[in-house]
């Protein structure tokens, strides 16, 4: 077996990419961290001596972990593909369209999240965003390469069809400032003004949905804050950092659709929050 320190060093060199894969797959910073850690546990139990493409091998491991996590959510039952279903060749876009789709997929996936099965999501994210061959993805989801290609094709059509509008940086900052001010003031109606009616809040311990529940939780929590909450970029996403004694103790990363806050990913664990890339605004 390879030296454990050497294996850990190789894994850490891939951690950023693996986290990006998991975050695209799961839509949650906290869950992505959990997925990467679980992948490391699995790597530690595996024999890597015959692995030729270490980065690709790690990507498939993270894919399997994410697939397990998505299926555990139990939000939708997967429907089996019919083996004779043809794959339209013209469905795959050219390089420029691929780049545009990859840039916008974060928001688009959140819009169509409930319309994608775990296998569709995995096939689309791994192939279209991270260039993993369908042959390798097929091994992860337990389907043939042709069926896997069709899964990605279905997901791609749904993503393209999502009618999500882009919220610009200035408007995102306005929404975060308004959210922060309303939470500080206990302004329940002010929070409802910036939250999507079906907003989702995800933390390490669970999920809260709906603007009423989220606004109630935000006003309740704000009364007990002892640190300083400031606007920030959290892993590149506009959000909020809670500082205590100058250190990041908690982060909120927002996703915006139609000029409303649709998803809030909260890292509540101080150690996890400290590992995130946070830039104060």
C-alpha positions in Angstrom: 0.0 0.0 0.0 1.2 3.6 -0.7 2.6 5.6 2.2 -0.4 7.2 4.0 1.3 10.7 4.1 1.9 10.4 0.3 -1.7 9.4 -0.3 -3.0 12.2 1.8 -0.8 14.7 -0.1 -2.2 13.5 -3.4 -5.7 13.6 -2.1 -5.3 17.2 -0.8 -4.0 18.2 -4.2 -7.4 17.1 -5.6 -9.6 18.4 -2.8 -10.6 21.7 -4.5 -11.8 20.0 -7.6 -13.5 17.2 -5.7 -15.3 19.8 -3.6 -16.4 21.6 -6.7 -17.8 18.4 -8.2 -19.7 17.6 -5.0 -21.0 21.2 -4.6 -22.4 21.2 -8.2 -23.9 17.8 -7.5 -25.5 18.5 -4.1 -26.0 22.2 -4.3 -24.7 22.6 -0.7 -21.3 23.7 0.6 -21.8 21.8 3.8 -22.9 18.5 2.1 -20.1 18.9 -0.4 -17.6 18.9 2.5 -19.2 15.8 4.0 -19.0 14.1 0.6 -15.3 14.8 0.2 -14.6 13.6 3.7 -16.5 10.4 3.1 -14.5 10.0 -0.2 -11.3 10.3 1.8 -12.5 7.6 4.2 -13.2 5.3 1.2 -9.8 6.1 -0.3 -8.1 5.0 2.9 -9.7 1.6 2.7 -8.8 1.0 -1.0 -5.8 -0.4 -2.7 -4.5 2.4 -5.0 -1.5 0.6 -6.4 -3.3 -0.2 -9.7 -4.9 3.2 -10.1 -3.5 4.9 -13.2 -5.6 8.1 -13.3 -5.8 9.1 -9.6 -7.8 12.3 -10.2 -10.4 10.5 -12.3 -10.6 7.7 -9.8 -11.3 10.2 -7.0 -13.9 11.9 -9.1 -15.8 8.6 -9.5 -15.6 8.0 -5.8 -17.0 11.4 -5.0 -19.7 10.8 -7.6 -20.7 7.5 -5.9 -20.9 9.3 -2.5 -23.0 12.1 -3.9 -25.3 9.7 -5.6 -25.8 7.9 -2.3 -26.6 11.2 -0.6 -29.0 12.3 -3.3 -30.9 9.0 -3.2 -31.0 9.2 0.6 -32.9 12.5 0.3 -35.7 10.4 -1.2 -37.4 13.3 -2.9 -38.0 11.6 -6.2 -38.1 8.0 -7.4 -35.9 7.2 -10.4 -37.5 5.9 -13.5 -35.6 3.3 -15.5 -34.6 4.2 -19.1 -35.8 2.1 -21.9 -32.8 0.5 -23.6 -34.1 1.2 -27.1 -34.5 5.0 -26.5 -32.5 6.8 -29.2 -30.0 9.5 -28.2 -30.4 12.5 -30.5 -26.9 13.5 -31.8 -27.9 17.1 -32.3 -28.9 17.5 -28.7 -25.3 18.0 -27.6 -24.3 21.7 -28.0 -21.1 23.0 -29.5 -18.1 24.3 -27.4 -19.4 27.8 -27.0 -22.8 26.6 -25.9 -21.1 24.2 -23.5 -19.2 27.0 -21.9 -22.3 29.2 -21.5 -24.3 26.3 -20.1 -21.5 25.5 -17.6 -21.4 29.1 -16.4 -25.1 29.2 -15.8 -25.8 25.7 -14.5 -25.5 26.6 -10.8 -28.6 28.7 -10.9 -30.3 26.6 -13.5 -29.9 23.4 -11.6 -31.4 24.9 -8.5 -34.4 25.9 -10.5 -34.9 22.4 -11.9 -33.6 20.5 -8.9 -36.8 18.7 -8.3 -37.2 17.6 -11.9 -33.8 15.8 -12.0 -33.4 12.3 -10.7 -30.1 11.6 -8.8 -28.7 9.7 -11.8 -29.7 12.4 -14.3 -28.0 15.0 -12.1 -24.8 13.0 -11.7 -24.6 12.1 -15.4 -25.1 15.8 -16.4 -22.7 17.3 -13.9 -19.9 14.8 -14.3 -20.0 14.9 -18.1 -21.0 18.4 -19.0 -19.1 20.3 -16.3 -16.2 18.0 -15.5 -15.7 16.1 -18.7 -15.9 12.6 -17.2 -16.4 10.1 -20.0 -19.8 8.3 -20.1 -18.1 4.9 -19.8 -16.8 5.9 -16.3 -20.1 7.5 -15.2 -22.0 4.4 -16.3 -20.0 2.4 -13.8 -21.0 4.8 -11.0 -24.7 4.8 -11.6 -24.9 1.2 -12.7 -26.3 1.8 -16.2 -25.0 1.3 -19.8 -23.0 4.1 -21.4 -25.9 4.6 -23.9 -28.4 4.9 -21.0 -26.0 7.2 -19.2 -25.7 9.5 -22.2 -29.5 9.7 -22.4 -29.7 10.6 -18.7 -27.3 13.5 -19.4 -29.3 14.5 -22.5 -32.6 14.6 -20.5 -31.0 16.8 -17.8 -29.4 19.1 -20.3 -32.7 19.8 -22.0 -34.3 20.6 -18.7 -31.5 22.9 -17.7 -31.7 24.7 -21.0 -35.5 25.0 -20.5 -35.2 26.5 -17.0 -36.5 30.1 -17.1 -34.1 31.4 -14.5 -33.0 35.0 -14.9 -29.5 36.1 -13.9 -29.3 38.4 -10.9 -26.3 40.7 -11.4 -23.6 41.3 -8.7 -24.9 44.7 -7.7 -28.4 43.4 -7.2 -27.1 40.3 -5.3 -25.4 42.7 -2.9 -28.5 44.7 -2.5 -30.5 41.6 -1.6 -27.9 40.5 0.9 -27.8 43.9 2.5 -31.6 43.9 2.7 -31.7 40.4 4.2 -29.0 41.4 6.8 -30.8 44.6 7.8 -34.2 42.9 8.1 -32.7 40.1 10.2 -31.0 42.5 12.5 -34.1 44.6 12.9 -36.5 41.6 13.3 -38.3 42.9 10.2 -40.3 39.8 9.3 -42.0 41.5 6.3 -38.6 42.8 5.1 -37.3 39.3 5.0 -40.3 38.0 3.1 -39.6 40.7 0.5 -36.2 39.3 -0.5 -37.0 35.5 0.0 -38.4 33.3 -2.7 -41.7 31.8 -1.3 -40.1 28.3 -1.7 -36.6 29.3 -0.4 -34.5 26.4 0.9 -32.0 26.7 3.8 -29.5 23.9 4.1 -27.2 23.3 7.1 -25.2 20.3 8.3 -28.1 19.2 10.4 -31.0 19.5 8.1 -33.1 21.5 5.6 -35.8 24.2 6.2 -38.1 25.2 3.3 -40.5 28.1 2.8 -40.2 31.8 3.3 -42.3 32.0 6.4 -40.2 29.3 8.3 -36.9 30.8 7.1 -37.9 34.4 8.0 -39.0 33.2 11.5 -35.8 31.4 12.0 -33.7 34.3 10.8 -35.4 36.8 13.1 -35.1 34.4 16.1 -31.4 33.7 15.5 -30.5 37.3 15.0 -31.6 38.1 18.5 -28.9 35.8 19.9 -26.0 36.8 17.7 -23.0 37.9 19.7 -20.6 38.3 16.8 -20.5 40.7 13.8 -22.4 39.7 10.6 -21.0 41.3 7.4 -21.6 40.8 3.6 -19.0 38.4 2.1 -18.2 36.2 -0.8 -18.3 32.6 0.4 -16.6 30.2 -2.0 -17.4 32.8 -4.7 -21.0 33.2 -3.8 -22.5 36.4 -2.4 -23.4 35.8 1.2 -22.7 36.7 4.8 -19.9 35.9 7.2 -20.4 35.9 11.0 -17.2 37.0 12.7 -16.3 36.4 16.3 -13.0 38.0 17.6 -12.0 38.6 13.9 -12.5 34.9 12.9 -15.1 33.5 10.6 -17.4 31.4 12.8 -20.4 30.9 10.5 -21.2 31.5 6.8 -24.3 31.9 4.7 -24.0 31.5 0.9 -26.9 32.6 -1.2 -28.3 31.6 -4.6 -30.6 34.1 -6.4 -33.3 33.5 -9.0 -35.7 36.2 -10.3 -34.2 38.7 -7.9 -35.1 36.7 -4.9 -33.0 34.5 -2.5 -33.9 30.9 -3.4 -31.2 28.9 -1.5 -29.1 29.7 1.6 -26.3 27.3 2.4 -25.2 27.7 6.0 -22.0 26.4 7.5 -22.7 26.4 11.2 -19.6 24.5 12.3 -16.8 27.0 13.1 -14.1 24.6 11.9 -15.9 24.0 8.6 -16.6 27.7 8.2 -12.9 28.5 8.8 -11.9 26.2 5.9 -14.1 28.0 3.4 -12.7 30.7 1.1 -14.3 33.9 2.5 -13.7 37.4 1.2 -15.4 40.2 3.2 -17.2 42.8 1.1 
